[in-house]
C-alpha cells in the first residue's frame, strides 16, 4: 500500500474494552433519520410518532437478525467452520433482502395487532426505508466491503470522487468500484422520487410497491458489479434473482390493484 494511503479505522471509539464500530453507528444514524422522516409524514396521515417508534423498536432488531440469518444461510460453508463468527455482525455480513423480509413480516403483524392499515403504514415508511439503506451502505464503506471489481485510480478520479473515498477503495494493493456509493446515490434519488410521486399520482399502497421496484432495479445492476455476492449457483447471484422477483411482483401488484379497482383513493387523500 502506498505510504500516503491509510484506510479509515472501522472502530469509532472504545467503551472500556468494548470497541464501538462505525458500522453499527451508521446503521443507527440511518434508522434515526428514517424515523424522523416517517414521523413527520405519519402525523399528516393520522399515525402518531409513538406508533412509528413502537414499530421501529420492534422491527429494527428483527430486521437486523433476519438480515444476518439470511446472510449466514447462504454463506454456511464458511460459518459452519467458523461458528464464532456467526454473531460477529460488526464485521459486516448482513443481507438487505433478509432485513426487508423481517421488517415486512413484523410490520404486517404489528398493523394487524394495532388495527392499522398496513398499506398506509408501508407508504409512510417507504422513503424512510430507502433513506436508511442509503446511509447504511456507508457502514460497508468503513469496513471496505460490498465493493465491485478492480479499477484504476484514474477511473475513480475521472468520476470526481473525493480523495477519502478513493483512498478507502484501495484494498490490498488494488482499487475497486465503490458500489456502496452507487447504491447509496440511487437510493437517495429514490427517496426524492417517492416523496414527489406520492404527493401527486400515487394511490394508497403504491408508494411502498414503487419502493420495492425502485430499489430492485438499482440493486440488480449494482450487484452485477460486486465481487462478494451471495451465490445461488456459480452463475446466479441471489440478490439479482430476488431483485428481479421483487420488481416483477411490485409491477404486477401495481397493475392488478389499478385494473381491479382494489384501491381508488390517492395517498394524499388518505387520513
C-alpha positions in Angstrom: 0.0 0.0 0.0 1.4 3.4 -0.9 2.6 5.2 2.2 0.3 8.1 1.8 -2.8 6.0 1.8 -4.2 4.9 5.1 -7.7 3.2 5.4 -10.2 4.7 7.8 -10.4 3.0 11.1 -13.6 0.9 11.3 -13.7 1.4 15.1 -15.0 4.7 16.2 -14.0 4.5 19.9 -13.9 2.2 22.8 -16.2 1.9 25.8 -13.6 0.4 28.2 -12.6 -2.9 26.5 -15.6 -2.8 24.1 -14.9 -1.5 20.6 -17.7 0.6 19.1 -17.7 0.1 15.3 -18.7 2.8 12.8 -20.8 0.1 11.1 -23.3 0.0 13.9 -23.2 3.8 14.5 -24.0 4.4 10.8 -26.9 1.9 10.8 -28.2 3.6 13.9 -28.0 7.1 12.3 -29.8 5.7 9.2 -32.6 4.3 11.4 -32.9 7.6 13.4 -33.1 9.8 10.3 -35.6 7.4 8.8 -37.7 7.6 11.9 -37.7 11.4 11.8 -38.8 11.4 8.2 -41.5 8.9 8.8 -42.8 10.6 11.9 -43.2 13.9 10.1 -45.2 12.2 7.4 -47.1 10.0 9.8 -48.6 13.0 11.6 -50.2 14.0 8.3 -51.7 10.5 7.8 -53.1 10.0 11.3 -50.2 7.8 12.5 -48.5 9.1 15.7 -44.8 9.3 16.3 -45.3 6.9 19.2 -46.8 4.3 16.9 -44.0 4.6 14.4 -41.4 4.4 17.2 -43.1 1.3 18.6 -42.9 -0.4 15.2 -39.3 0.7 14.7 -38.1 -0.5 18.1 -39.7 -3.9 17.2 -38.8 -4.1 13.5 -35.2 -2.9 13.6 -33.7 -5.6 15.7 -35.8 -8.3 14.0 -34.7 -6.9 10.6 -31.0 -7.0 11.6 -31.5 -10.5 12.9 -33.2 -11.8 9.8 -30.6 -10.0 7.6 -27.9 -11.8 9.4 -29.6 -15.1 9.3 -30.2 -14.7 5.6 -26.5 -14.0 5.0 -25.3 -16.8 7.2 -27.6 -19.3 5.5 -26.1 -18.5 2.1 -22.5 -18.4 3.4 -22.9 -21.5 5.6 -19.9 -23.2 4.1 -17.8 -20.6 5.9 -19.8 -20.2 9.1 -20.0 -23.9 9.8 -16.2 -23.9 10.0 -16.2 -20.6 12.0 -19.3 -20.7 14.2 -17.9 -17.9 16.5 -18.2 -15.5 13.6 -22.0 -16.0 13.3 -22.7 -13.4 15.9 -19.9 -11.0 14.8 -22.2 -8.7 12.9 -19.8 -5.8 13.5 -17.6 -7.4 10.9 -20.3 -6.8 8.3 -22.3 -9.5 6.6 -26.0 -8.6 6.7 -28.2 -9.0 3.6 -30.7 -6.2 3.0 -33.2 -8.5 1.4 -33.2 -10.6 4.6 -33.8 -7.4 6.5 -36.7 -6.4 4.3 -38.3 -9.8 4.8 -38.1 -9.4 8.6 -39.3 -5.8 8.6 -42.2 -6.6 6.3 -43.4 -9.5 8.3 -43.1 -7.5 11.6 -45.0 -4.6 10.1 -47.8 -6.9 8.9 -48.1 -8.4 12.4 -47.9 -5.0 14.1 -50.5 -3.4 11.9 -52.9 -6.3 12.5 -52.4 -6.2 16.2 -52.9 -2.4 16.3 -55.8 -2.5 13.8 -53.9 -0.2 11.4 -53.9 -0.2 7.6 -50.7 -1.9 6.6 -50.6 -0.2 3.2 -50.9 3.3 4.8 -48.1 2.5 7.2 -46.0 1.0 4.4 -46.5 4.1 2.3 -45.4 6.3 5.1 -42.3 4.2 5.8 -41.2 3.5 2.2 -39.0 6.6 1.7 -37.5 6.1 5.2 -36.5 2.6 4.3 -34.6 3.8 1.2 -33.0 6.6 3.3 -31.9 4.1 5.9 -30.5 1.8 3.3 -28.7 4.7 1.6 -27.0 5.7 4.8 -26.3 2.1 5.9 -24.2 1.5 2.8 -21.6 3.8 4.3 -21.1 1.2 7.0 -19.9 -1.0 4.2 -17.6 1.8 3.1 -16.0 2.0 6.6 -15.5 -1.8 6.6 -14.1 -1.8 3.0 -16.7 -4.3 1.8 -19.6 -4.5 -0.7 -17.3 -3.1 -3.4 -17.0 -4.0 -7.0 -14.3 -5.3 -9.2 -10.8 -3.8 -9.8 -10.5 -0.4 -11.4 -7.7 2.2 -11.7 -7.2 5.2 -9.6 -7.5 7.3 -12.8 -11.1 5.9 -13.3 -12.1 6.8 -9.7 -10.7 10.3 -10.2 -12.5 10.6 -13.6 -15.9 10.3 -11.9 -14.9 13.1 -9.5 -14.8 11.2 -6.2 -13.3 12.9 -3.2 -9.9 11.6 -2.1 -11.1 9.9 1.1 -13.4 7.6 -0.9 -10.7 6.8 -3.5 -8.3 6.0 -0.7 -10.7 3.8 1.1 -11.3 1.9 -2.1 -7.6 0.9 -2.2 -7.7 -2.6 -0.6 -4.7 -4.9 -0.5 -2.9 -3.1 -3.3 -5.9 -2.7 -5.7 -8.5 0.0 -6.3 -12.1 -1.2 -6.5 -15.5 0.1 -7.8 -17.3 1.9 -4.9 -20.5 0.0 -5.5 -21.6 1.0 -2.0 -21.7 4.6 -3.3 -23.6 3.7 -6.5 -26.3 2.1 -4.5 -26.4 4.8 -1.9 -26.8 7.6 -4.5 -29.5 5.5 -6.3 -31.4 5.2 -3.0 -31.1 8.9 -2.2 -32.6 9.8 -5.6 -35.3 7.2 -4.9 -36.3 8.9 -1.7 -36.9 12.2 -3.6 -38.8 10.4 -6.4 -41.1 8.6 -3.9 -41.8 11.7 -1.9 -42.7 13.6 -5.1 -44.8 10.9 -6.6 -46.8 10.1 -3.5 -47.8 13.8 -3.4 -49.1 13.7 -6.9 -50.3 10.5 -8.7 -49.8 7.5 -6.3 -52.7 5.7 -4.7 -52.5 4.1 -1.3 -50.1 1.1 -1.3 -48.3 2.3 -4.4 -45.6 4.2 -2.6 -44.4 1.0 -1.0 -44.7 -1.0 -4.2 -42.8 1.7 -6.0 -40.1 1.5 -3.3 -39.7 -2.2 -4.0 -39.4 -1.6 -7.7 -37.0 1.3 -7.5 -34.7 -0.4 -5.0 -34.8 -3.7 -7.0 -33.8 -2.0 -10.3 -30.8 -0.3 -8.7 -29.7 -3.4 -6.7 -29.9 -5.6 -9.8 -27.4 -3.6 -11.7 -25.1 -2.7 -8.8 -25.0 -6.3 -7.7 -23.6 -7.2 -11.1 -20.5 -5.2 -10.4 -19.8 -6.7 -6.9 -17.2 -9.3 -6.1 -18.7 -10.5 -2.9 -22.2 -11.5 -4.0 -24.1 -14.4 -2.3 -24.4 -17.0 -5.0 -27.2 -19.5 -5.6 -25.2 -21.2 -8.3 -21.8 -20.4 -9.9 -23.7 -18.1 -12.3 -26.8 -16.9 -10.4 -26.4 -14.1 -7.8 -29.0 -14.4 -5.1 -29.5 -10.6 -4.8 -30.1 -10.3 -8.5 -32.6 -13.1 -8.6 -34.5 -11.7 -5.6 -34.4 -8.2 -7.0 -35.9 -9.4 -10.3 -38.6 -11.3 -8.5 -39.4 -8.2 -6.3 -39.5 -6.0 -9.4 -41.9 -8.3 -11.2 -44.0 -8.7 -8.1 -44.3 -5.0 -7.5 -45.1 -4.2 -11.1 -47.8 -6.9 -11.2 -49.4 -5.6 -7.9 -49.3 -2.0 -9.2 -51.1 -3.1 -12.4 -53.5 -5.5 -10.7 -54.6 -3.1 -8.0 -55.2 -0.4 -10.6 -57.0 -2.7 -13.0 -59.2 -4.3 -10.4 -60.1 -1.0 -8.7 -58.8 -2.5 -5.4 -57.6 0.9 -4.3 -59.3 4.1 -5.5 -58.1 6.7 -3.0 -54.9 8.7 -3.6 -52.3 8.6 -1.0 -52.6 12.3 -0.3 -56.3 12.0 0.4 -55.8 9.2 3.0 -56.4 10.5 6.5 
